[in-house]
Amino acid sequence: MHISSVMRAHVVTVTCDATPAAVADVFAVYQQAVVPVVDAADRLIGSIRPGTLLRRLASLKAGRLLDTKAAELADTGVPTACCDDDALAAAARMLDGQHEAIVVVDDGKVVGLVGVPEACRILIESMTEANQAVG
């Protein structure tokens, strides 16, 4: 099974210059595991997790919030996959690396997201297929 068959295809991204408030709004409204941060050409440069956003905002000095941009808040070691990558291998990478999500990219541009709900679905379908093959 390819990752494209289980990924969340509607992913809201923010640009490098987005405010922390805009990032928080994406989490609140769209319930994504991560918010991908993209450059002016829509290429992935990093992602922000809710806990990371909270910790980094708490560490800001007073008055610095207005100057902080999404690019400064983003983690750059983002796990990624391509649309035709194996979905079970991607779920295993999430488990092994303790990642909350994998960003699916095509030519560097965000096209999907695999979060915990999608990873659970991958594992359930894989186990169901294995049980049907045995019995």
N, C-alpha and C positions, 0 to 999 in steps of 0.2 A: 504494500500500500504506500503510495506517495504522500508526502506531507501536504501537498496541495489539496488532497481529498478531505483532510481533517482540520486544516488551519482556519483560523478566523480571518476571513478575507477583508473585512472592513476594519481597518486599523487607523486610528487617529494619531497623527504625528504632530510634533511641534518643530518650529524652526529654531536655529541656534540662538536667535535673539528673543525668543519667547520669555515671558516673565514667569516667575515661580507660581503666580496666581493662575496663569493659563495652564500650566502643567497640572496643578491641583484640580482645576476644573475638568480636565480630561479624565483624571482618576475618578472624580465624583460622578460625572455624567455617563462615561462610557465603560466604567468598571474593567479597565484593562489591567493586566498584571504588570506591564511596563509601558512607559510612554517613549517611543522611539524619537530621537532628536535627529533632524536632517539638516543638510546644508542648503544653500540657495538652489542647487541643482537636484534637490530631493534625494540626495545620497545619504545613507545612514552614517552618522558619526558617533552615535552612542545611544544609550537609553537611560531612563531614570525609573527606579523602583520607588514605591510609596515610602518605604522606610528610609531609603537613602535621601529622599526629598525632605522628610521630616528632620532627620539628623543634621543635614547640611543647613537647613533653614535655622534650626536651633543654635547652630554654631556661628551664625552671622553676627557681626557687630551691629549695634543699633545704627540705623540710617543706611546700611549697606543693601538692604532688601531691594530698593528701587534700582540699584545698579547691577544686580545679579541677573544673569541670563541663563537660559537652559543649557547652553554649551558648557558653562562652568559647573553645573550640577550633574551632568551626565557622566556615567561610567562608559569608558571606551572599550573595555574588553567584553563586548556584547556577543553572546553566542548566536550564531546565525546558521541558517540552512537555506538550501535552494528548493524550489517547488518540486523537483523530481527526486529529492533525497528520500530515503526510506523513513517512514513515519516512526516505526518502532525504534530505529537507531536514534532518532531525534529525541524520543521520550527517554531512552536510556541515557543519553547525554545530559538531559535535564536532571535526572536522578543522580547520576555520577557527580555532576558539577554543582548540585544543589541550586540549580537555576530556577527561577520562577517562570521563565518564558524563554522561548527562542524566537528571534525575529527572522521571518522568511523574506529573503531578498532575491531580486532578479536584476542582474547588472548593477548591483549596489543600491537599488531602490527598494523600499519597503513595499511588499505585496501581501504580507500576511503575518500572523502571530500565532504561535502555539503556546498556550498557557497551561496551567494545571488542569482545567476542565478538559481541554483537548487531549492532553497527555493521558488522562484517565480513560478517555474514550478509546484512544489508541491501544492501551493495555487491555481493556475489556474486550475489544474486538479481536485482538491477537489471541487472548486466552480462549475466547469462544471458538475461534477457528481451530485452535489446537485441540480443544475438547471434541469438536465435531470430527476431526481427522482421526482421533483415537477411537471414538465410540460410535 
